[in-house]
Amino acid sequence: MDLLNELKIEKKNYGASTGQKWFTTEDQGELKIYTPTTGEYIASVYQASEEDYKKIITSSLEAYQYWIKVPAPKRGEIVRQIGIKLRENKPTLGALVSYEMGKSLQEGMGEVQEMIDICDFAVGLSRQLYANMMQSERPMHRMYEQYHPLGIVATISAFNFPVAVWAWNAMVAAVCGNVNLWKPSSKVPLTAIATHKIVAQVLKENNLPEGLFTLIIGKGSTIGEMLINDTNIPMVSVTASTHVGRHAGQVIAKRFGKAILELGGNNAIILTPDADLKVAIPAIVFGAVGTAGQRCTSTRRLIIHESMYEKIKDSLIKAYNSLKIGNPLDEKNHVGPLIDKGTVVVFQDALKKVVAEGGKILTGGELLEGKGYESGCYVKPALVEAENHYEIVQEETFAPILYIMKYSGSIDEAIKLNNGVKQGLSSSIFTNNLREAEAFLSAWGSDCGIANVNIGTSGAEIGGAFGGEKETGGGREAGSDVWKCYMRRQTNTINYGTTLPLAQGIKFEI
Ligand code: UN1
């Protein structure tokens, strides 16, 4: 396939690289990658060994000693060039994202665009990284703070965003003076290899040392555990399920490492009688079925005012029945496959559970079979009547299931339902009523990291801080002042006088 040639993906690929050197381990198991789009075999990846991991860490530590001495704007210049290379490779890399992961071509391209955007953001940041200057209480003293890099920043990324989330972390961390180790999901390693090779070209063209951007593809139980336990890695950014993230967070905290945790979401949209339905309906459907419901930000719950419940239910059933499901590389399709057959089982089990708890499937839920669906990963997105307190509704099922429910009283009741789950990533309200919108955004409103008005729960821009509260993990990535997470803060006080006045007026004479 031309796409694979252009992106330098071989039939068999190695799983670990220092940015210049690929290790040649072949005895740790071979990941065979099939596309969920057609079920065709794409290529394989040899998993890295513990020895490879150790060598990568050695090269990263060395590279860090070099990189911290490079002025931040010069580091930004490298990131600028990475952004240019990504622009050149957007059509192929975007297509590979779709082919390997199964999201629509539009979304595959959008993901590469997120990488380009964060590069641009990071370039600007490289001339900023501002800190405060404080007023000292002592004469002839100057007090200020500065931010220094941390060292190796590791990014553990998930299958659903094979490249964008890595870039949010790696590009911002890089301008801050860190080196980056990337452990991508073993479900989508080819996209990571392709991206790593694009970045490696820039490093080579600039004669940069190996170890600045490294890649390791390996088992969670060995390489993943080594990584989270490793005191050589002061910061690990983890995108994963709450289950995996809880373990990683505890291990990292135990060694006093820093962690950015971006875990499960259980995102709701509130639909009030003042909603503009022309705007709301497509946002709901895109939020729930886009990426086949496999975004952390996917819409999982819809909280509808009872006065319009039946009407909305009917429009959604109609909209769901008109969805085109099929190969995501064909742009007329709205919904692609799930990542694998295991996820189809998770989807079906969740539907069984919700029915057992008293829910009602309004449409969808079937596994699609026949021509075009040979991979066995295509399902019809499900629209389900349910109640917020059901056990299964309280969980994040990473598949296209939208639970719809009613609220009857004021907006406060809808907000209570929105907040009545363990997760706290994204949330939206559709209303043209200022009071309702502001109540939703107030301190007693949505408890999520993201709260939107007249916009769906997914599709955040890189300029904002991305992440959420409660079991979502509390981490923030991407824009705003998130760069501070990748740096250590230092308070500096300088005495340029000839005496030693102590703070708090303490007298000490010898
Ligand atoms: C994720 O699902 O892990 O806001 C990230 C969005 C995307 C990022 C999702 N920009 O939906």
Residues whose N, C-alpha, C, O or C-beta is under 5 A from the ligand:
A	BS01	UN1	F161 Q294 R295 C296 T297 S458 G459 A460
